[in-house]
Amino acid sequence: MILLIDAGNSRVKWAIYQQGRWLADGVVVHDAVPQLAEEWRRWPLTRALASSVAEPQVGAALQAALPCPVQWVRAQAAFGDVTNHYRRGRRAGGGSLAGGPWRHGRSARVMWWWLVPVPP
């Protein structure tokens, strides 16, 4: 069971995924991140994938709330066949490299399409 996290400038979006199914998701403001620990402990999470453009203290709060190991995804100049053309691309989050779905108001499920195999 995987926890997927996108920590933006004002909110943290998250979703839980397992074997082709989205099981839960949510959005919280930065100040509410510590409350996520209780929610996430209810799930048998094996790992987390996270992306963040938030202030360092938000990342630290997420780290403290996580009940499982986390891998932080960072923006790169390129990933697979995707090229990052943002002016300051390395400062953008992994979500920007994945197509920036948050600015379109979609759910946490969209950002991670390139990291987890989603059935049609």
N, C-alpha and C positions, 0 to 999 in steps of 0.2 A: 504494500500500500504506500503510495507516494503522496507527499504533501508538496504542492506547488505554490510559490509565493512571489508576488511582485510588489515590492515596496516602492511606491512612488513618492512624489514630493509632498503629498498631503494625506494619502491613504495607503493602506496595505490590502491588497486583494489576494485571496488564497482559494485553493481548491484541493480536494482529495480525489485521487484517481487510483483505480485498481482493475486490472484485467479487462480493459475496454469499457469500464463504467465510471462515470463521474458520480461520486457518492455524497459530496457536500461542497459548499463554497460559501464565501462571505467577503465582506468588505468592512474595515474598521479604520477610524482615524488613528494617527500615530499614538496618541495618549492612551488608546485602548489596547495596544499590543500586549501588555502583560496579561490581560484577561483571556487572550487566546490560548494560553498555556492549559487552562482547564478544559477548553473545547478540544484541543488537539490530543490531550492525554486520554480522551475517550476512545480514540482510534488506535488500532495496532499498526502504527506507522513504522515503516522500515527505513525510509530516507526522505529527505527533503531537497528540492531544487529551488533556489531562490535567486532573484535578481533585485538590485536595489540602486536607486538614485537618491535615496533619502539621506538625511544626516546620519553620521556614524552612530549616534545614540539610538537611533531606530534599529539599525542592524544589531547593535548590542542587545537591545530589548528582545528582538526576534530570536537571537541566539539563546538567550536565557529562557525563552518560552518554549523552545523546540524540545520535544521528547525523543528526538532521533538525530542521527548524523545529517549534516547539511552540506550540499555542494553549491557554492555561489557561482552563478553564471555571470560572466562579464562581457560587455560589448567588445567586439573585435573588428578589425578591418574587414574580415571576411569569415564566413562560416559556411562550409560546403559550397554550394553554388550561389549563396546570398552575399552581396557586397554591401557594406555599410558606407553610404555616401553622406552621412551627417557631417557637418563641418567639424564638430568636436565629437566625433563618433565614439571615442573611447570613454567620454564622460557620460554618454547615454547608457541607459540600462539595457540588459539583455532583451527586454521587451521591445525596444526600438529596433534592434536587429531582427527580431522575429516579426516585424511588420507593424509595431505600434498599435495593437488592437485597443488598448485602453483609451486612446483619444477618441475612439469611435463608440465607446460605451458598451463594449461587449463584455461577456463574463470571463472569469479567470481561465476558463477552458480554452479560449482562443489563443492566448499568448503562448501556450505550451504545445501547440499542434506539432511543432517541429522536434519536440523532445520525447513525446510519448506517442505510441501508435494508437490512433483513434480510429475505430471502425467506421465505415461509411454510414 
